[in-house]
Amino acid sequence: MAITKVKYITSEKKVVYVVYNNDNSVKISTLVNNPGNKDWDNIQEWIDAGNTIEEAD
Amino acid sequence: MALSKISNDMFTTISRPNSTPLIINGDMAVAQRSTSATGKTSNGFYSCDRMELSVSGLGTHTIIQESLTSGAAFNAGFANAWRIDCTTADGSPGSGDELLVQYPMEGQDLQVFKKGTTSAEKWTLAFWVKSTTTGTGQVNLSDMDNSRQCSATYTISSADTWEHKVLNFAADTTGAFDDDNAESLRIEWWLDSGSNYEGGAAPTAWETTANGDRNAAGNINIGSATTKDWAITGIQLEVGEFNSSTLPPFQHENYGDNLARCQRYYYRMINENVSMGTFSYYSSGRVESGVSFPVTMRSAPSLVSTSGSSYFRVQRNGGDNNLNDLSAGVIGLNHASIFNTDESSGTAGHAGLGYSRGSGYLSWDAELE
């Protein structure tokens, strides 16, 4: 599955939403800087590939 | 009354250094996510807990927790199995395509094998398997810390018949497992593959991982026809070398213990149309609640919330506040908070009863992958 969007939930930047394959039927929240969590590991790879987490609303 | 005699006939000596089964949910009794998941073309844990489908470019599949009512596995005490049915075939897989089921394990649960030391133990893996296809299947122990692997093969002798397999793997004096909560070992049952995973030889001694050896001996090719399926249950990992005569009995756990061990990796908090407990309004635009996990999670989990119109509801102050989904606030190993700011509408300081509606569910995911 490919990440299509990552966004901070709040301005505190402790938790992010991650969206895979533009699938908005589920909302996945995961802790920032949480190695060993598959979603955060995926996000880290996504960041390493040059992507950026969106700011919170 | 004084004890006068203990008959030796009453005891059987079992060489088993672990007190509980090393494999969690080996009897496939727990399936928190679903008992049947269709249309699967990508990796995931879809049915029985701890069992991960790994598929890339090699067909479409249904993953099932199969209820057993007859056959040798059922007669051996197994009422459930993990099963894959091919629904869209790929008879000519690309070179990098793969289809396998795998079971990941934490390094801290594997120290008993003393891998990477001069006292390293041999391994025995036993399981019941049934397939529509006769042939050879390859199983690998894959060391994720040191990129090493060791293999064994089994034969499906009779189609559509449960068969018990006992496989031995060599000890490895090279490459210790990390003593932590990360994935150190992956047990791989290969079901089909492209040429990148074939062409070598299944290594019966530990070696540096080589893709060409990972399914070199397998030929059951479950993804090649929609008539094919494959099922497994009674997975048992033992320290030491055993055969079908000396293998210790499968350690059946009660469902509650089994579920609790699964919940370290995945916790289906609520399914559809059930209460979520008390919510409170921090402000009109923010409603929130605390969550206590039933067991300590492996790592800080992700919250997976379904999202759709009015999937959740908080009853407060004589009315309803419908919510589309929930987000995680603070996430720990034992507790977390959930909240909604998008549809929240209430009065600061008020409380209400939350519940899920329609297709709303929440789960916490800390699986190894």
Boltz contact constraints between the chains, C-beta under 6 A:
constraints:
  - contact:
      token1: [A, 1]
      token2: [B, 42]
      max_distance: 6.0
  - contact:
      token1: [A, 9]
      token2: [B, 327]
      max_distance: 6.0
  - contact:
      token1: [A, 15]
      token2: [B, 328]
      max_distance: 6.0
  - contact:
      token1: [A, 25]
      token2: [B, 307]
      max_distance: 6.0
  - contact:
      token1: [A, 26]
      token2: [B, 304]
      max_distance: 6.0
  - contact:
      token1: [A, 26]
      token2: [B, 306]
      max_distance: 6.0
  - contact:
      token1: [A, 27]
      token2: [B, 305]
      max_distance: 6.0
  - contact:
      token1: [A, 27]
      token2: [B, 307]
      max_distance: 6.0
  - contact:
      token1: [A, 27]
      token2: [B, 325]
      max_distance: 6.0
  - contact:
      token1: [A, 28]
      token2: [B, 302]
      max_distance: 6.0
  - contact:
      token1: [A, 28]
      token2: [B, 304]
      max_distance: 6.0
  - contact:
      token1: [A, 29]
      token2: [B, 303]
      max_distance: 6.0
  - contact:
      token1: [A, 29]
      token2: [B, 327]
      max_distance: 6.0
  - contact:
      token1: [A, 29]
      token2: [B, 328]
      max_distance: 6.0
  - contact:
      token1: [A, 30]
      token2: [B, 302]
      max_distance: 6.0
  - contact:
      token1: [A, 31]
      token2: [B, 300]
      max_distance: 6.0
  - contact:
      token1: [A, 31]
      token2: [B, 331]
      max_distance: 6.0
  - contact:
      token1: [A, 34]
      token2: [B, 300]
      max_distance: 6.0
  - contact:
      token1: [A, 36]
      token2: [B, 182]
      max_distance: 6.0
  - contact:
      token1: [A, 36]
      token2: [B, 299]
      max_distance: 6.0
  - contact:
      token1: [A, 37]
      token2: [B, 299]
      max_distance: 6.0
  - contact:
      token1: [A, 38]
      token2: [B, 369]
      max_distance: 6.0
  - contact:
      token1: [A, 39]
      token2: [B, 302]
      max_distance: 6.0
